[in-house]
Amino acid sequence: MAAVVVIRVVAATVFATAALAKLADRGATRQAAAGLGVPTRMAGAVATSLPFIELAIVLGLLFESSARAAAISGFAVTSAFTVLLAVNLRKGKRPNCNCFGTLSQAPISGRSIVRNLVLIAGFVVVVFGPKAPGVGTAVADYALSHETPRTVVVVLLATIGVEGLAVVHFLLRRPSQVMPFIEGAFGLPIGTRAPAFVLPDLAGADTNLASLLRADRPLLLAFIDPDCEPCGALLPELADWQSTYGDVLSIALVSSGSVEENQRKVAEFELAPVLLQGGDEVAAAYAALATPSAVLIFPSGRVGSTAAGAHAIRHLVEGAVAGLEAGDGVGMTPAVGAEAPLIAIENVNGEEQQLSLLALRGRLVLLVFWSPTCEFCRALLPRLREWEQMQTEDGPSLFVVSHGPVEANRAVGFSMIGVDNGSLTRRAYGIRGTPSAVLVDASGRVASPVVAGADATMGLASRATALTSAARRIQGLTTPQIVPAEWS
């Protein structure tokens, strides 16, 4: 019985290490899956789901009631992986398996198979061996029956607890990697420069991203696969959108497979252009982890929105077209050093009906454009709220411009947040997605470029704190009013 518990602990440790390492570098995991022979259209899904399957097995192995089911799952996963390794070695291929992420970058070998066979044997023992208690219970029982020193018991239980906490901590600190799996959202962060590419169309002519972008309309870049059934079901709608909305929205398809396969698939719908990637190089660059998926690219060449799955793509197109046909365009971002466009928006907190940027003259302001329905905003929320709470009275101020229901925005918890449901402020600052941010100095002038994305927003917040701290050290200056040289 004790041996079964030890095997479960060892297997759980191995799987936890592998899962966390894969989550830390999901792109490499996707490439490794494709390198091992996983079909291109499935490699992204495998890379996304495998770490969470491994974590589920880890948790199952720790408890008596779920240990055998977890062992069966571990046996199946490890066996399938071992078969892939054996097939590749038999063909003379030795790709990097990325089994433990950046912790192990060596190509596969016979030793990889031996390691997996040992794990498989351990799972067999757990399934067919004597039923053993949960890991925590087993440690406590052993300690009581063998008069083990209390210190040893505490250390063993603490080790088990720390392993569990490490998993939870990793998931909570990396929402951008966890949320796509939970919510089905894929793709690059909004505001990211769309990766350039050159791909042949079905006639063999090379097409690049620049030639697809138009100055007067965004581009919907849809990723499909000829063997993907949901993709086939979406093709008539893509053709209809291309015909109906062609004057406000460009559409291009990126597929894989042979020319013949794709010609048969799209012939009846007269869709063009259909571009062919050799493997999944463009899909990987756009973090399009499954098919069908799509990305909306603004004329500036930046990502405006992403969607995975037919339903999400429909929602994306409907929203984009509705805004474009209503003339809900955006202007140019204000230049650094220019007078910041004034803001007067509905206040969601307190008695004052409006929030105005004028009220913050004399202070450095981090102006953040927000949406309560934006997944990237929700992931950013704890970090931005913590930053706001850390600011002193003479530090930078946070001013949040949002939209949507007042109640939903009030629940966010920022001290200064208002709704811009007419999008006048968003258009004045050239905002093309959320979250976005810009600094406004104490004299009311734009003090930074507009940045987009959660990390860029927090980078600007840190910059604001550093500028204010530096200003305090200069006698007679309490807030920075000079545009930083590197932004001018």
C-alpha positions in Angstrom: 0.0 0.0 0.0 2.8 2.4 0.9 4.4 1.7 -2.5 1.2 2.7 -4.3 1.1 6.0 -2.5 4.8 6.7 -3.3 4.1 5.9 -7.0 1.2 8.3 -7.0 3.3 11.1 -5.5 6.1 10.6 -8.0 3.7 10.5 -11.0 1.9 13.6 -9.7 5.2 15.4 -9.4 6.3 14.5 -12.9 2.9 15.5 -14.4 2.7 18.8 -12.5 6.2 19.7 -13.6 5.4 18.9 -17.2 2.1 20.8 -17.2 3.4 24.0 -15.7 6.4 24.0 -18.0 4.1 23.5 -21.1 1.9 26.4 -19.9 4.9 28.6 -19.5 5.7 28.2 -23.2 2.6 27.2 -25.1 4.0 28.2 -28.5 6.8 25.7 -28.1 4.4 23.0 -27.1 2.3 23.6 -30.2 5.4 23.4 -32.4 6.5 20.2 -30.6 3.1 18.6 -31.1 3.2 19.4 -34.8 6.8 18.1 -35.0 5.8 14.8 -33.5 3.2 14.3 -36.2 0.0 15.7 -34.7 -2.1 17.1 -37.6 -1.7 20.8 -38.0 -5.4 21.6 -37.4 -5.2 19.7 -34.0 -1.7 20.8 -32.8 -3.0 24.0 -31.3 -5.8 22.3 -29.5 -3.5 19.7 -28.1 -1.0 22.3 -26.9 -3.8 24.2 -25.1 -5.6 21.2 -23.6 -2.7 18.8 -22.7 -1.3 20.8 -19.7 -4.8 21.0 -18.1 -5.4 17.3 -18.6 -2.1 16.7 -16.9 -3.0 19.0 -14.0 -6.4 17.2 -13.7 -4.5 13.9 -13.4 -2.2 15.4 -10.8 -5.1 16.3 -8.6 -6.8 13.0 -9.1 -3.7 11.1 -8.0 -3.7 12.9 -4.6 -7.1 11.5 -3.5 -8.2 8.0 -2.7 -11.6 8.2 -4.5 -10.1 9.5 -7.8 -6.6 7.9 -7.8 -7.5 4.9 -10.1 -9.4 7.0 -12.6 -6.5 9.4 -12.7 -4.1 6.6 -13.2 -6.1 5.2 -16.1 -6.1 8.7 -17.7 -2.3 9.0 -17.1 -1.8 5.5 -18.6 -3.8 6.5 -21.7 -2.0 9.9 -22.2 1.5 8.4 -21.6 0.8 5.4 -23.8 -0.4 7.6 -26.7 2.7 9.8 -26.3 5.0 6.8 -26.2 3.5 5.5 -29.5 4.2 8.9 -31.1 7.8 8.8 -29.9 8.3 5.2 -31.2 6.8 6.1 -34.6 9.1 9.1 -35.0 12.2 7.2 -33.9 11.4 4.4 -36.3 11.2 6.9 -39.1 14.6 8.3 -38.1 13.1 11.5 -36.8 14.2 13.1 -33.5 12.1 16.2 -32.8 12.1 18.0 -29.5 9.2 16.7 -27.5 9.0 19.7 -25.2 7.9 17.3 -22.5 9.1 19.6 -19.7 9.0 22.9 -21.6 12.2 25.0 -21.2 13.4 22.6 -18.5 14.1 19.9 -21.2 15.0 20.9 -24.8 16.7 17.7 -25.8 15.4 15.7 -28.9 13.6 12.5 -28.3 15.5 9.3 -27.9 15.2 5.7 -26.6 15.6 7.1 -23.1 12.4 9.1 -23.6 10.5 5.8 -24.3 12.1 4.1 -21.3 11.1 7.0 -19.0 7.5 6.7 -20.3 7.4 2.9 -19.9 8.4 3.4 -16.2 5.5 5.8 -15.8 3.1 3.4 -17.5 4.2 0.6 -15.2 3.6 2.8 -12.2 0.0 3.6 -13.5 -0.6 -0.1 -13.9 0.3 -0.7 -10.3 -2.0 2.1 -9.1 -4.9 0.7 -11.1 -4.5 -3.0 -10.3 -2.6 -2.8 -7.0 -4.1 -2.5 -3.5 -6.4 0.5 -2.9 -4.5 3.1 -1.0 -5.7 6.2 1.0 -5.2 9.8 -0.1 -1.6 11.1 0.0 -2.2 13.3 3.0 -4.0 10.6 5.0 -1.2 8.1 4.1 1.5 10.3 5.4 -0.4 11.0 8.7 -1.2 7.3 9.2 2.4 6.3 8.6 3.7 8.9 11.0 1.3 7.8 13.8 2.0 4.1 13.4 5.8 4.5 13.2 6.3 7.3 15.8 7.8 9.5 13.2 9.0 12.8 14.6 6.5 15.6 14.3 8.9 17.7 12.3 9.1 15.1 9.5 5.4 14.9 9.3 5.0 18.6 9.0 7.6 18.8 6.3 6.0 16.0 4.3 2.5 17.5 4.5 3.9 21.0 3.8 5.6 19.7 0.6 2.3 18.3 -0.6 0.5 21.5 0.2 3.2 23.7 -1.5 2.9 21.6 -4.7 -0.8 22.2 -4.8 -0.4 25.9 -4.1 2.2 26.2 -6.8 -0.3 25.0 -9.3 -3.0 27.4 -8.1 -0.5 30.3 -8.0 0.7 29.6 -11.5 -2.9 29.6 -12.9 -3.8 32.8 -11.1 -0.7 34.7 -12.1 -1.0 33.7 -15.8 -4.7 34.6 -16.7 -3.6 35.4 -20.2 -2.6 31.7 -20.7 -5.4 30.2 -18.7 -8.4 32.3 -19.9 -8.1 31.2 -23.5 -8.7 27.6 -22.5 -11.5 28.4 -20.1 -13.4 30.9 -22.3 -12.4 29.6 -25.7 -10.7 32.8 -26.7 -7.6 32.6 -28.9 -5.3 35.0 -30.7 -3.0 37.9 -30.2 -3.7 40.7 -27.8 -5.7 43.6 -29.2 -3.4 46.4 -30.5 -0.6 44.0 -31.4 1.1 44.6 -34.8 -0.3 41.9 -37.1 2.5 39.5 -38.2 3.5 40.0 -41.9 3.4 37.0 -44.2 3.7 36.0 -47.9 1.6 33.0 -49.0 0.5 31.6 -52.4 -3.2 31.7 -53.4 -4.9 28.7 -55.1 -3.5 30.0 -58.5 0.0 30.0 -57.1 0.4 33.8 -57.0 2.1 35.2 -53.9 0.0 37.5 -51.6 1.3 39.4 -48.6 -0.5 41.1 -45.7 0.2 44.6 -47.0 -1.7 43.9 -50.3 -4.7 42.7 -48.3 -5.0 45.8 -46.2 -7.2 48.6 -47.4 -7.1 52.2 -46.1 -10.9 52.4 -45.9 -11.8 49.1 -44.3 -10.6 46.4 -41.9 -9.5 42.9 -42.9 -11.1 39.7 -41.5 -8.4 37.0 -41.7 -10.1 33.6 -41.3 -8.1 30.4 -40.6 -9.7 27.2 -41.9 -8.7 23.7 -42.8 -10.2 21.5 -45.6 -10.7 18.6 -43.2 -12.5 20.7 -40.6 -16.2 20.2 -40.6 -17.1 23.4 -38.7 -15.0 25.3 -41.3 -17.0 23.8 -44.1 -20.3 24.8 -42.4 -19.0 28.4 -42.1 -17.9 28.7 -45.7 -21.4 29.7 -47.1 -21.5 32.5 -44.4 -18.0 33.7 -45.3 -19.0 33.9 -48.9 -22.2 35.8 -48.0 -20.3 38.3 -45.8 -17.8 38.8 -48.6 -20.6 39.6 -51.1 -22.8 41.6 -48.7 -20.2 43.6 -46.7 -17.4 43.8 -49.3 -17.5 47.6 -49.3 -16.8 47.9 -45.6 -15.0 44.7 -44.7 -12.3 42.7 -46.6 -12.1 39.0 -46.1 -9.3 36.6 -46.8 -8.9 32.9 -45.9 -5.7 31.1 -44.7 -5.9 27.3 -45.1 -3.6 24.3 -45.2 -3.4 21.2 -47.2 -3.2 20.8 -51.0 -4.4 23.1 -53.7 -6.8 20.4 -55.0 -8.4 19.9 -51.5 -9.0 23.5 -51.0 -10.3 24.1 -54.6 -12.9 21.3 -54.0 -13.9 22.9 -50.7 -14.4 26.5 -51.8 -15.3 26.2 -55.5 -19.0 26.4 -55.1 -18.8 29.5 -52.9 -16.5 31.6 -55.1 -14.4 32.7 -52.1 -11.2 34.5 -52.8 -8.5 34.9 -51.9 -7.7 31.6 -50.3 -4.1 31.4 -49.2 -2.1 28.3 -48.4 0.4 27.9 -45.6 2.9 25.1 -45.8 2.3 23.9 -42.3 0.8 26.1 -39.6 3.4 28.9 -39.7 1.0 31.8 -40.2 -1.6 30.3 -37.8 1.1 30.0 -35.2 2.2 33.5 -35.7 -1.4 34.7 -35.1 -1.9 32.3 -32.2 -4.8 30.8 -34.0 -4.9 27.5 -32.1 -7.9 25.9 -33.7 -10.0 26.1 -36.8 -12.1 27.9 -37.7 -10.7 31.1 -36.1 -10.4 34.6 -37.2 -8.7 37.9 -36.5 -9.9 41.4 -37.4 -7.0 43.6 -38.6 -7.4 47.4 -38.8 -6.1 49.4 -41.8 -3.1 50.4 -39.6 -2.0 46.8 -39.5 -2.9 46.2 -35.9 -5.1 43.5 -34.4 -8.6 44.7 -33.6 -10.3 41.6 -32.3 -10.0 37.8 -32.4 -12.4 34.9 -32.3 -12.3 31.1 -32.3 -15.2 28.9 -33.4 -18.0 29.6 -35.8 -20.3 31.3 -33.3 -17.6 33.7 -32.0 -16.7 34.6 -35.6 -20.3 35.4 -36.4 -20.4 37.6 -33.4 -17.2 39.3 -34.4 -18.4 40.0 -37.9 -21.8 41.3 -36.8 -20.2 43.7 -34.3 -17.6 44.9 -36.7 -20.0 45.5 -39.5 -22.6 47.2 -37.3 -20.0 49.7 -36.1 -18.6 50.3 -39.5 -22.0 50.8 -41.2 -23.0 53.2 -38.4 -19.9 55.3 -39.1 -18.4 54.3 -35.8 -14.9 54.9 -37.0 -11.9 56.1 -35.0 -9.6 59.0 -35.6 -5.9 59.4 -35.5 -4.2 59.0 -32.1 -3.1 62.5 -30.8 0.6 63.3 -31.1 2.8 63.4 -28.1 2.9 67.0 -26.8 -0.4 67.9 -28.3 -3.3 69.2 -26.2 -5.1 66.2 -24.9 -8.7 66.0 -26.1 -11.0 67.0 -23.2 -13.2 64.4 -21.6 -16.6 64.8 -20.0 -18.3 61.4 -19.5 -21.0 59.9 -17.2 -19.7 59.1 -13.8 -20.6 55.7 -12.4 -19.5 56.5 -8.9 -20.6 59.2 -6.4 -22.9 62.1 -6.8 -21.2 64.0 -9.5 -22.9 63.3 -12.8 -19.8 63.8 -15.0 -16.1 63.1 -14.8 -13.8 65.6 -16.5 -10.1 65.4 -17.3 -9.9 69.1 -16.3 -10.5 68.2 -12.7 -7.1 66.4 -12.7 -5.0 69.3 -14.1 -1.8 69.5 -12.1 -1.4 65.8 -11.9 0.0 63.1 -14.2 -2.9 61.0 -15.4 -2.9 57.4 -16.7 -5.9 57.4 -19.0 -7.1 53.8 -19.6 -9.8 52.7 -22.1 -11.7 49.8 -20.7 -14.6 47.4 -21.4 -16.3 45.2 -18.8 -16.9 42.5 -21.4 -13.3 42.5 -22.7 -11.4 39.3 -21.5 -8.0 41.1 -21.7 -9.4 43.8 -19.5 -10.7 41.3 -16.9 -7.3 39.6 -16.8 -5.7 43.0 -16.3 -8.1 44.1 -13.6 -6.3 42.8 -10.4 -2.9 44.3 -11.5 -4.4 47.7 -12.4 -6.5 47.9 -9.3 -3.4 47.1 -7.2 -1.4 49.8 -9.0 -4.2 52.4 -8.3 -4.3 51.5 -4.6 -0.5 51.9 -4.3 -0.5 55.5 -5.5 0.0 58.4 -3.0 -1.9 61.7 -3.0 0.8 63.4 -5.1 1.3 60.3 -7.4 -0.3 59.7 -10.8 -4.1 59.4 -11.1 -6.0 56.7 -12.8 -8.9 57.8 -15.1 -10.8 54.9 -16.7 -13.0 55.5 -19.8 -15.4 52.5 -20.3 -18.7 51.8 -21.9 -21.7 49.6 -21.3 -24.1 49.4 -18.3 -23.3 51.7 -15.3 -23.8 48.8 -12.9 -21.2 46.5 -14.6 -18.7 49.3 -14.6 -19.3 50.3 -11.0 -18.6 46.7 -9.9 -15.1 47.0 -11.4 -14.1 49.1 -8.4 -12.0 51.9 -9.9 -12.2 55.2 -8.1 -12.6 57.3 -11.3 -14.4 55.5 -14.0 -17.0 56.8 -16.4 -18.9 55.5 -19.4 -18.5 56.8 -23.0 -21.4 55.1 -24.6 -21.4 57.5 -27.5 -17.7 56.6 -28.2 -16.8 60.3 -28.7 -13.8 60.0 -26.3 -12.7 56.7 -27.9 -12.7 58.3 -31.3 -11.0 61.4 -30.1 -8.0 59.4 -28.9 -8.0 57.0 -31.8 -8.7 54.0 -29.6 -9.1 50.8 -31.7 -9.4 48.2 -28.9 -9.4 47.6 -25.2 -7.5 47.8 -23.0 -5.6 50.8 -24.3 -3.9 53.6 -22.4 -2.1 57.0 -22.7 -0.5 59.4 -20.3 -1.7 63.0 -20.0 0.7 65.3 -18.1 -0.1 68.0 -15.5 -0.5 70.7 -18.1 -3.1 68.6 -20.0 -0.9 67.5 -22.9 -0.4 64.0 -24.3 2.7 62.6 -22.7 3.0 59.2 -24.4 1.9 57.3 -27.4 -1.3 55.4 -27.1 -0.5 51.8 -26.2 -2.7 48.8 -26.5 -2.8 45.5 -24.6 -2.6 44.5 -20.9 1.2 44.4 -20.6 1.7 47.7 -22.5 -0.9 49.3 -20.2 0.9 48.2 -17.1 4.2 49.2 -18.6 2.8 52.7 -19.0 1.5 52.6 -15.4 5.0 51.7 -14.1 6.4 54.5 -16.3 4.0 57.0 -14.7 5.0 55.9 -11.2 8.7 56.3 -12.1 8.2 59.7 -13.6 6.4 61.0 -10.6 9.0 59.6 -8.2 11.8 61.2 -10.2 9.9 64.5 -10.2 9.6 64.5 -6.4 13.4 64.5 -6.2 13.5 67.7 -8.1 13.0 70.7 -5.9 9.9 72.7 -6.6 8.4 70.1 -9.0 5.7 67.8 -7.8 4.5 66.3 -11.0 6.1 65.7 -14.4 5.0 68.2 -17.0 7.7 67.6 -19.6 7.2 65.2 -22.4 9.9 62.4 -22.1 12.6 62.8 -24.8 12.1 59.2 -26.1 8.4 59.9 -26.8 8.8 63.2 -28.6 
